[in-house]
Amino acid sequence: MIIQRVILHSRPGINGVPVAENFCMEEATLSDKIDEGQVKVRTLYLSVDPYMKAKMYVLLQESL
């Protein structure tokens, strides 16, 4: 099965707001086989919450 997924391509600036250029779409292939303990879900909506921006900034500071 070929799917499309949204990837965080770049981090927004420290005081920046996430914009479309921070994300990219790519195709990936998923196996049709689902093993025990696995689930396959379909995302209908994607949200970028303010909490996530603050968390990304902390992770950026820790990696410097």
PDB file with one MODEL, atoms N, CA, C and O in Angstrom:
MODEL        1
ATOM      1  N   MET A   1       0.846  -1.167   0.000  1.00  0.00           N
ATOM      2  CA  MET A   1       0.000   0.000   0.000  1.00  0.00           C
ATOM      3  C   MET A   1       0.899   1.240   0.000  1.00  0.00           C
ATOM      4  O   MET A   1       1.806   1.355   0.824  1.00  0.00           O
ATOM      5  N   ILE A   2       0.647   2.148  -0.910  1.00  0.00           N
ATOM      6  CA  ILE A   2       1.404   3.405  -0.962  1.00  0.00           C
ATOM      7  C   ILE A   2       0.605   4.477  -0.238  1.00  0.00           C
ATOM      8  O   ILE A   2      -0.581   4.671  -0.504  1.00  0.00           O
ATOM      9  N   ILE A   3       1.270   5.171   0.681  1.00  0.00           N
ATOM     10  CA  ILE A   3       0.625   6.219   1.470  1.00  0.00           C
ATOM     11  C   ILE A   3       1.383   7.530   1.294  1.00  0.00           C
ATOM     12  O   ILE A   3       2.510   7.542   0.799  1.00  0.00           O
ATOM     13  N   GLN A   4       0.766   8.618   1.695  1.00  0.00           N
ATOM     14  CA  GLN A   4       1.446   9.904   1.775  1.00  0.00           C
ATOM     15  C   GLN A   4       1.585  10.247   3.248  1.00  0.00           C
ATOM     16  O   GLN A   4       0.660  10.041   4.034  1.00  0.00           O
ATOM     17  N   ARG A   5       2.748  10.771   3.616  1.00  0.00           N
ATOM     18  CA  ARG A   5       2.946  11.170   5.008  1.00  0.00           C
ATOM     19  C   ARG A   5       3.540  12.570   5.061  1.00  0.00           C
ATOM     20  O   ARG A   5       4.234  13.009   4.143  1.00  0.00           O
ATOM     21  N   VAL A   6       3.251  13.256   6.155  1.00  0.00           N
ATOM     22  CA  VAL A   6       3.738  14.618   6.375  1.00  0.00           C
ATOM     23  C   VAL A   6       4.983  14.526   7.249  1.00  0.00           C
ATOM     24  O   VAL A   6       4.954  13.900   8.309  1.00  0.00           O
ATOM     25  N   ILE A   7       6.068  15.144   6.814  1.00  0.00           N
ATOM     26  CA  ILE A   7       7.345  15.106   7.514  1.00  0.00           C
ATOM     27  C   ILE A   7       7.724  16.517   7.941  1.00  0.00           C
ATOM     28  O   ILE A   7       7.584  17.463   7.166  1.00  0.00           O
ATOM     29  N   LEU A   8       8.204  16.662   9.176  1.00  0.00           N
ATOM     30  CA  LEU A   8       8.749  17.946   9.620  1.00  0.00           C
ATOM     31  C   LEU A   8      10.098  18.113   8.927  1.00  0.00           C
ATOM     32  O   LEU A   8      11.076  17.460   9.292  1.00  0.00           O
ATOM     33  N   HIS A   9      10.144  18.978   7.940  1.00  0.00           N
ATOM     34  CA  HIS A   9      11.328  19.165   7.099  1.00  0.00           C
ATOM     35  C   HIS A   9      12.345  20.093   7.758  1.00  0.00           C
ATOM     36  O   HIS A   9      13.552  19.885   7.632  1.00  0.00           O
ATOM     37  N   SER A  10      11.863  21.109   8.455  1.00  0.00           N
ATOM     38  CA  SER A  10      12.744  22.057   9.141  1.00  0.00           C
ATOM     39  C   SER A  10      11.997  22.628  10.331  1.00  0.00           C
ATOM     40  O   SER A  10      10.767  22.672  10.347  1.00  0.00           O
ATOM     41  N   ARG A  11      12.751  23.063  11.319  1.00  0.00           N
ATOM     42  CA  ARG A  11      12.139  23.655  12.514  1.00  0.00           C
ATOM     43  C   ARG A  11      11.823  25.119  12.261  1.00  0.00           C
ATOM     44  O   ARG A  11      12.594  25.819  11.606  1.00  0.00           O
ATOM     45  N   PRO A  12      10.682  25.588  12.784  1.00  0.00           N
ATOM     46  CA  PRO A  12      10.401  27.022  12.707  1.00  0.00           C
ATOM     47  C   PRO A  12      11.465  27.775  13.492  1.00  0.00           C
ATOM     48  O   PRO A  12      12.086  27.210  14.392  1.00  0.00           O
ATOM     49  N   GLY A  13      11.679  29.032  13.162  1.00  0.00           N
ATOM     50  CA  GLY A  13      12.631  29.843  13.913  1.00  0.00           C
ATOM     51  C   GLY A  13      12.215  29.957  15.367  1.00  0.00           C
ATOM     52  O   GLY A  13      11.092  29.598  15.718  1.00  0.00           O
ATOM     53  N   ILE A  14      13.102  30.450  16.214  1.00  0.00           N
ATOM     54  CA  ILE A  14      12.830  30.548  17.651  1.00  0.00           C
ATOM     55  C   ILE A  14      11.528  31.308  17.918  1.00  0.00           C
ATOM     56  O   ILE A  14      10.724  30.874  18.744  1.00  0.00           O
ATOM     57  N   ASN A  15      11.314  32.411  17.246  1.00  0.00           N
ATOM     58  CA  ASN A  15      10.083  33.186  17.430  1.00  0.00           C
ATOM     59  C   ASN A  15       9.143  33.016  16.248  1.00  0.00           C
ATOM     60  O   ASN A  15       8.158  33.743  16.123  1.00  0.00           O
ATOM     61  N   GLY A  16       9.442  32.064  15.388  1.00  0.00           N
ATOM     62  CA  GLY A  16       8.648  31.878  14.176  1.00  0.00           C
ATOM     63  C   GLY A  16       7.420  31.026  14.388  1.00  0.00           C
ATOM     64  O   GLY A  16       7.331  30.242  15.333  1.00  0.00           O
ATOM     65  N   VAL A  17       6.492  31.198  13.497  1.00  0.00           N
ATOM     66  CA  VAL A  17       5.272  30.409  13.475  1.00  0.00           C
ATOM     67  C   VAL A  17       5.479  29.319  12.431  1.00  0.00           C
ATOM     68  O   VAL A  17       6.020  29.607  11.363  1.00  0.00           O
ATOM     69  N   PRO A  18       5.071  28.078  12.696  1.00  0.00           N
ATOM     70  CA  PRO A  18       5.213  27.033  11.685  1.00  0.00           C
ATOM     71  C   PRO A  18       4.480  27.432  10.398  1.00  0.00           C
ATOM     72  O   PRO A  18       3.341  27.897  10.435  1.00  0.00           O
ATOM     73  N   VAL A  19       5.146  27.243   9.280  1.00  0.00           N
ATOM     74  CA  VAL A  19       4.569  27.555   7.972  1.00  0.00           C
ATOM     75  C   VAL A  19       4.680  26.313   7.097  1.00  0.00           C
ATOM     76  O   VAL A  19       5.374  25.361   7.454  1.00  0.00           O
ATOM     77  N   ALA A  20       4.014  26.317   5.974  1.00  0.00           N
ATOM     78  CA  ALA A  20       3.986  25.163   5.084  1.00  0.00           C
ATOM     79  C   ALA A  20       5.389  24.716   4.680  1.00  0.00           C
ATOM     80  O   ALA A  20       5.623  23.522   4.493  1.00  0.00           O
ATOM     81  N   GLU A  21       6.327  25.659   4.542  1.00  0.00           N
ATOM     82  CA  GLU A  21       7.687  25.324   4.127  1.00  0.00           C
ATOM     83  C   GLU A  21       8.437  24.475   5.158  1.00  0.00           C
ATOM     84  O   GLU A  21       9.452  23.863   4.824  1.00  0.00           O
ATOM     85  N   ASN A  22       7.958  24.427   6.401  1.00  0.00           N
ATOM     86  CA  ASN A  22       8.585  23.604   7.432  1.00  0.00           C
ATOM     87  C   ASN A  22       8.221  22.127   7.290  1.00  0.00           C
ATOM     88  O   ASN A  22       8.792  21.280   7.977  1.00  0.00           O
ATOM     89  N   PHE A  23       7.282  21.817   6.411  1.00  0.00           N
ATOM     90  CA  PHE A  23       6.801  20.454   6.251  1.00  0.00           C
ATOM     91  C   PHE A  23       6.947  20.012   4.801  1.00  0.00           C
ATOM     92  O   PHE A  23       6.992  20.842   3.893  1.00  0.00           O
ATOM     93  N   CYS A  24       7.019  18.721   4.594  1.00  0.00           N
ATOM     94  CA  CYS A  24       7.007  18.196   3.229  1.00  0.00           C
ATOM     95  C   CYS A  24       6.164  16.925   3.218  1.00  0.00           C
ATOM     96  O   CYS A  24       5.980  16.265   4.240  1.00  0.00           O
ATOM     97  N   MET A  25       5.662  16.609   2.035  1.00  0.00           N
ATOM     98  CA  MET A  25       4.890  15.386   1.839  1.00  0.00           C
ATOM     99  C   MET A  25       5.782  14.397   1.114  1.00  0.00           C
ATOM    100  O   MET A  25       6.524  14.769   0.206  1.00  0.00           O
ATOM    101  N   GLU A  26       5.707  13.137   1.516  1.00  0.00           N
ATOM    102  CA  GLU A  26       6.432  12.104   0.796  1.00  0.00           C
ATOM    103  C   GLU A  26       5.596  10.843   0.753  1.00  0.00           C
ATOM    104  O   GLU A  26       4.731  10.617   1.600  1.00  0.00           O
ATOM    105  N   GLU A  27       5.869  10.034  -0.240  1.00  0.00           N
ATOM    106  CA  GLU A  27       5.178   8.760  -0.361  1.00  0.00           C
ATOM    107  C   GLU A  27       6.010   7.675   0.302  1.00  0.00           C
ATOM    108  O   GLU A  27       7.240   7.706   0.269  1.00  0.00           O
ATOM    109  N   ALA A  28       5.326   6.726   0.898  1.00  0.00           N
ATOM    110  CA  ALA A  28       5.989   5.591   1.531  1.00  0.00           C
ATOM    111  C   ALA A  28       5.150   4.343   1.259  1.00  0.00           C
ATOM    112  O   ALA A  28       3.952   4.428   0.988  1.00  0.00           O
ATOM    113  N   THR A  29       5.791   3.211   1.336  1.00  0.00           N
ATOM    114  CA  THR A  29       5.098   1.948   1.117  1.00  0.00           C
ATOM    115  C   THR A  29       4.915   1.237   2.458  1.00  0.00           C
ATOM    116  O   THR A  29       5.875   1.026   3.200  1.00  0.00           O
ATOM    117  N   LEU A  30       3.682   0.878   2.749  1.00  0.00           N
ATOM    118  CA  LEU A  30       3.373   0.112   3.955  1.00  0.00           C
ATOM    119  C   LEU A  30       3.018  -1.312   3.557  1.00  0.00           C
ATOM    120  O   LEU A  30       2.369  -1.543   2.537  1.00  0.00           O
ATOM    121  N   SER A  31       3.440  -2.236   4.355  1.00  0.00           N
ATOM    122  CA  SER A  31       3.088  -3.635   4.125  1.00  0.00           C
ATOM    123  C   SER A  31       1.596  -3.826   4.373  1.00  0.00           C
ATOM    124  O   SER A  31       1.026  -3.206   5.270  1.00  0.00           O
ATOM    125  N   ASP A  32       0.978  -4.669   3.588  1.00  0.00           N
ATOM    126  CA  ASP A  32      -0.434  -4.994   3.801  1.00  0.00           C
ATOM    127  C   ASP A  32      -0.619  -5.924   4.994  1.00  0.00           C
ATOM    128  O   ASP A  32      -1.729  -6.076   5.504  1.00  0.00           O
ATOM    129  N   LYS A  33       0.470  -6.542   5.435  1.00  0.00           N
ATOM    130  CA  LYS A  33       0.416  -7.482   6.558  1.00  0.00           C
ATOM    131  C   LYS A  33       0.466  -6.700   7.874  1.00  0.00           C
ATOM    132  O   LYS A  33       1.325  -5.840   8.068  1.00  0.00           O
ATOM    133  N   ILE A  34      -0.459  -7.010   8.758  1.00  0.00           N
ATOM    134  CA  ILE A  34      -0.481  -6.405  10.091  1.00  0.00           C
ATOM    135  C   ILE A  34      -0.185  -7.514  11.093  1.00  0.00           C
ATOM    136  O   ILE A  34      -0.927  -8.492  11.185  1.00  0.00           O
ATOM    137  N   ASP A  35       0.904  -7.356  11.843  1.00  0.00           N
ATOM    138  CA  ASP A  35       1.276  -8.352  12.840  1.00  0.00           C
ATOM    139  C   ASP A  35       0.464  -8.158  14.118  1.00  0.00           C
ATOM    140  O   ASP A  35      -0.151  -7.113  14.329  1.00  0.00           O
ATOM    141  N   GLU A  36       0.476  -9.175  14.955  1.00  0.00           N
ATOM    142  CA  GLU A  36      -0.221  -9.102  16.236  1.00  0.00           C
ATOM    143  C   GLU A  36       0.344  -7.942  17.057  1.00  0.00           C
ATOM    144  O   GLU A  36       1.560  -7.772  17.145  1.00  0.00           O
ATOM    145  N   GLY A  37      -0.536  -7.154  17.653  1.00  0.00           N
ATOM    146  CA  GLY A  37      -0.112  -6.011  18.460  1.00  0.00           C
ATOM    147  C   GLY A  37       0.056  -4.735  17.649  1.00  0.00           C
ATOM    148  O   GLY A  37       0.354  -3.686  18.219  1.00  0.00           O
ATOM    149  N   GLN A  38      -0.128  -4.794  16.334  1.00  0.00           N
ATOM    150  CA  GLN A  38      -0.013  -3.611  15.484  1.00  0.00           C
ATOM    151  C   GLN A  38      -1.391  -3.160  15.035  1.00  0.00           C
ATOM    152  O   GLN A  38      -2.327  -3.956  14.979  1.00  0.00           O
ATOM    153  N   VAL A  39      -1.509  -1.888  14.718  1.00  0.00           N
ATOM    154  CA  VAL A  39      -2.743  -1.340  14.152  1.00  0.00           C
ATOM    155  C   VAL A  39      -2.374  -0.441  12.986  1.00  0.00           C
ATOM    156  O   VAL A  39      -1.257   0.072  12.915  1.00  0.00           O
ATOM    157  N   LYS A  40      -3.293  -0.257  12.095  1.00  0.00           N
ATOM    158  CA  LYS A  40      -3.116   0.664  10.983  1.00  0.00           C
ATOM    159  C   LYS A  40      -4.200   1.723  11.122  1.00  0.00           C
ATOM    160  O   LYS A  40      -5.383   1.394  11.210  1.00  0.00           O
ATOM    161  N   VAL A  41      -3.807   2.983  11.143  1.00  0.00           N
ATOM    162  CA  VAL A  41      -4.765   4.066  11.319  1.00  0.00           C
ATOM    163  C   VAL A  41      -4.653   5.045  10.158  1.00  0.00           C
ATOM    164  O   VAL A  41      -3.656   5.061   9.437  1.00  0.00           O
ATOM    165  N   ARG A  42      -5.668   5.845   9.990  1.00  0.00           N
ATOM    166  CA  ARG A  42      -5.682   6.875   8.948  1.00  0.00           C
ATOM    167  C   ARG A  42      -5.864   8.220   9.639  1.00  0.00           C
ATOM    168  O   ARG A  42      -6.815   8.410  10.396  1.00  0.00           O
ATOM    169  N   THR A  43      -4.955   9.150   9.379  1.00  0.00           N
ATOM    170  CA  THR A  43      -5.025  10.488   9.960  1.00  0.00           C
ATOM    171  C   THR A  43      -5.946  11.354   9.112  1.00  0.00           C
ATOM    172  O   THR A  43      -5.759  11.474   7.901  1.00  0.00           O
ATOM    173  N   LEU A  44      -6.934  11.951   9.751  1.00  0.00           N
ATOM    174  CA  LEU A  44      -7.852  12.834   9.036  1.00  0.00           C
ATOM    175  C   LEU A  44      -7.455  14.297   9.193  1.00  0.00           C
ATOM    176  O   LEU A  44      -7.625  15.088   8.266  1.00  0.00           O
ATOM    177  N   TYR A  45      -6.927  14.660  10.361  1.00  0.00           N
ATOM    178  CA  TYR A  45      -6.533  16.036  10.643  1.00  0.00           C
ATOM    179  C   TYR A  45      -5.157  16.040  11.283  1.00  0.00           C
ATOM    180  O   TYR A  45      -4.822  15.134  12.046  1.00  0.00           O
ATOM    181  N   LEU A  46      -4.362  17.051  10.979  1.00  0.00           N
ATOM    182  CA  LEU A  46      -3.049  17.203  11.556  1.00  0.00           C
ATOM    183  C   LEU A  46      -2.989  18.573  12.207  1.00  0.00           C
ATOM    184  O   LEU A  46      -3.308  19.576  11.570  1.00  0.00           O
ATOM    185  N   SER A  47      -2.588  18.627  13.458  1.00  0.00           N
ATOM    186  CA  SER A  47      -2.534  19.878  14.205  1.00  0.00           C
ATOM    187  C   SER A  47      -1.108  20.142  14.668  1.00  0.00           C
ATOM    188  O   SER A  47      -0.400  19.226  15.085  1.00  0.00           O
ATOM    189  N   VAL A  48      -0.695  21.399  14.591  1.00  0.00           N
ATOM    190  CA  VAL A  48       0.589  21.815  15.150  1.00  0.00           C
ATOM    191  C   VAL A  48       0.251  22.750  16.312  1.00  0.00           C
ATOM    192  O   VAL A  48      -0.040  23.930  16.120  1.00  0.00           O
ATOM    193  N   ASP A  49       0.297  22.193  17.508  1.00  0.00           N
ATOM    194  CA  ASP A  49      -0.097  22.933  18.699  1.00  0.00           C
ATOM    195  C   ASP A  49       1.044  23.788  19.229  1.00  0.00           C
ATOM    196  O   ASP A  49       2.210  23.447  19.028  1.00  0.00           O
ATOM    197  N   PRO A  50       0.729  24.908  19.910  1.00  0.00           N
ATOM    198  CA  PRO A  50       1.778  25.750  20.498  1.00  0.00           C
ATOM    199  C   PRO A  50       2.704  24.968  21.429  1.00  0.00           C
ATOM    200  O   PRO A  50       3.898  25.262  21.490  1.00  0.00           O
ATOM    201  N   TYR A  51       2.187  23.990  22.147  1.00  0.00           N
ATOM    202  CA  TYR A  51       3.012  23.168  23.035  1.00  0.00           C
ATOM    203  C   TYR A  51       4.131  22.491  22.251  1.00  0.00           C
ATOM    204  O   TYR A  51       5.266  22.418  22.720  1.00  0.00           O
ATOM    205  N   MET A  52       3.814  22.002  21.070  1.00  0.00           N
ATOM    206  CA  MET A  52       4.804  21.290  20.259  1.00  0.00           C
ATOM    207  C   MET A  52       5.940  22.229  19.845  1.00  0.00           C
ATOM    208  O   MET A  52       7.098  21.814  19.795  1.00  0.00           O
ATOM    209  N   LYS A  53       5.618  23.482  19.550  1.00  0.00           N
ATOM    210  CA  LYS A  53       6.649  24.451  19.161  1.00  0.00           C
ATOM    211  C   LYS A  53       7.620  24.665  20.315  1.00  0.00           C
ATOM    212  O   LYS A  53       8.834  24.676  20.110  1.00  0.00           O
ATOM    213  N   ALA A  54       7.097  24.835  21.518  1.00  0.00           N
ATOM    214  CA  ALA A  54       7.956  25.038  22.685  1.00  0.00           C
ATOM    215  C   ALA A  54       8.816  23.804  22.932  1.00  0.00           C
ATOM    216  O   ALA A  54       9.990  23.933  23.280  1.00  0.00           O
ATOM    217  N   LYS A  55       8.261  22.628  22.759  1.00  0.00           N
ATOM    218  CA  LYS A  55       8.996  21.387  22.958  1.00  0.00           C
ATOM    219  C   LYS A  55      10.128  21.249  21.931  1.00  0.00           C
ATOM    220  O   LYS A  55      11.223  20.805  22.273  1.00  0.00           O
ATOM    221  N   MET A  56       9.866  21.627  20.682  1.00  0.00           N
ATOM    222  CA  MET A  56      10.902  21.562  19.644  1.00  0.00           C
ATOM    223  C   MET A  56      12.046  22.521  19.975  1.00  0.00           C
ATOM    224  O   MET A  56      13.211  22.206  19.730  1.00  0.00           O
ATOM    225  N   TYR A  57      11.720  23.684  20.527  1.00  0.00           N
ATOM    226  CA  TYR A  57      12.750  24.656  20.877  1.00  0.00           C
ATOM    227  C   TYR A  57      13.649  24.100  21.984  1.00  0.00           C
ATOM    228  O   TYR A  57      14.869  24.249  21.924  1.00  0.00           O
ATOM    229  N   VAL A  58      13.050  23.460  22.996  1.00  0.00           N
ATOM    230  CA  VAL A  58      13.832  22.863  24.082  1.00  0.00           C
ATOM    231  C   VAL A  58      14.758  21.779  23.527  1.00  0.00           C
ATOM    232  O   VAL A  58      15.930  21.720  23.897  1.00  0.00           O
ATOM    233  N   LEU A  59      14.244  20.928  22.649  1.00  0.00           N
ATOM    234  CA  LEU A  59      15.058  19.868  22.060  1.00  0.00           C
ATOM    235  C   LEU A  59      16.188  20.456  21.222  1.00  0.00           C
ATOM    236  O   LEU A  59      17.287  19.901  21.198  1.00  0.00           O
ATOM    237  N   LEU A  60      15.941  21.558  20.542  1.00  0.00           N
ATOM    238  CA  LEU A  60      16.978  22.223  19.753  1.00  0.00           C
ATOM    239  C   LEU A  60      18.085  22.739  20.670  1.00  0.00           C
ATOM    240  O   LEU A  60      19.265  22.586  20.355  1.00  0.00           O
ATOM    241  N   GLN A  61      17.724  23.342  21.789  1.00  0.00           N
ATOM    242  CA  GLN A  61      18.712  23.865  22.725  1.00  0.00           C
ATOM    243  C   GLN A  61      19.550  22.742  23.329  1.00  0.00           C
ATOM    244  O   GLN A  61      20.752  22.913  23.535  1.00  0.00           O
ATOM    245  N   GLU A  62      18.934  21.600  23.613  1.00  0.00           N
ATOM    246  CA  GLU A  62      19.653  20.468  24.198  1.00  0.00           C
ATOM    247  C   GLU A  62      20.655  19.861  23.223  1.00  0.00           C
ATOM    248  O   GLU A  62      21.659  19.284  23.640  1.00  0.00           O
ATOM    249  N   SER A  63      20.383  19.991  21.913  1.00  0.00           N
ATOM    250  CA  SER A  63      21.269  19.381  20.923  1.00  0.00           C
ATOM    251  C   SER A  63      22.449  20.269  20.577  1.00  0.00           C
ATOM    252  O   SER A  63      23.350  19.827  19.864  1.00  0.00           O
ATOM    253  N   LEU A  64      22.478  21.503  21.055  1.00  0.00           N
ATOM    254  CA  LEU A  64      23.600  22.410  20.740  1.00  0.00           C
ATOM    255  C   LEU A  64      24.801  22.156  21.619  1.00  0.00           C
ATOM    256  O   LEU A  64      25.821  22.831  21.481  1.00  0.00           O
TER     257      LEU A  64
ENDMDL
END
